[in-house]
Amino acid sequence: MTEIELHLKTPTVSMEDATLVTDAFWGEADPKPITPYNQVRGLVRRCLEANYQTEEIVNALHHTDAYTLSAIEFTLRSARKKTRTHLAGTTERILMMRAQRDR
């Protein structure tokens, strides 16, 4: 029988940091998630370790359809993609206005 070893990266984000973000969300959430608090805090910790900002995480928790790692990641990435698309559109409009002005 082959034995499988699982190596998990040592957490770089403290549980206190994850608790602060989770508490910020939990205090605003209505209705409260059915998912246990500790599970949500674990998701928050993973998001913080992936270098997402507190505001992004809280916003994603409010707008996600499920409290799973995949659902939260999808919500976070979708929000960033929308932001990039919006900024690209704004930049394009500014460049068009400058081109028209310089004629």
N, C-alpha and C positions, 0 to 999 in steps of 0.2 A: 504494500500500500504506500502510495506517495503522499508525503506530508507537504502541505502548502503553508508557506510563511507569508504573513501579511505584515508589511512595514508601513506604518503610518507616520507621516511627517509630524514632528513635534510642533504643537500649536505655538504660533507667534503672537496671537492676540489673547489678552487676558480674559478670564471669565467675567471680570468686573466690567470691562469695556463692552462685551457682548450683552451683559445684563443691562447696562445703561441704555443701549439702543433698543433692546427688547422691551424694557419698561416704557420707553418713549412711545413705541408702537402700541403696546398693550393698554396703556392709559387712554389712547385715542380710539382704539378699536371698538366698534359697536355694530353688530354684535361681536362678542369675544370669539376667537377661534375655538373650534372643538378640539383642535390639535393641542396636546399638552404644552404648557409654557416652556418646559425644559427642551422639548423638541424644536420649538420655534427659536429658542436661544441658541441651540446648536447650529441651526441654519444661519442665524445672524452671525455667529462666530466664523463660519465658513465664508460668508460674504465679506466680512471685514478682512479675513486673511487673503481674499482675492483682490483686495484694495478698492472695494466699492466704498463710497462715501456714506456717512450716516443717513443723510437726507435721501439718497438713492435707495437705500435698504428699506427705510420706513415707508417710502412711497411704494416700493415694489410689494411690500407686505400688505399694504392697503389695497393694491390693485391685482394681486395674483388670484388665480382661480383655485389654487391648492397650496398647501403648506408642505411642499416637497422640494428637495434641492433642484430638481429639473424645472419645476414650475417657477420657482423664484429666479433661477438663472435665466430662463426664457423671458420673464418680465423685466429683469434688469437689462438684459441685452437689447430687448425691444425698445425700452425707454431711451437707451443711449443711441440706438439707430435712428429713432425719431428726432432726437436732438441734433444729431449730425446732419440729417436730411434738412431739417429746418434751418440750421446754420448755413448749409450749402446754398439753399434757396435764397436766403438773405444776402449772402455774399454775391451771388449771381445778380440779384437786383441792384445792389450797390454798384457793381462793375458796369451794368447796363446804363445806369443813371450817369455815371462818370463819362462813359463813352458818348452819350447824347449831349452832355454838357460841353464836352471838348470839341464838338463839331463846329 
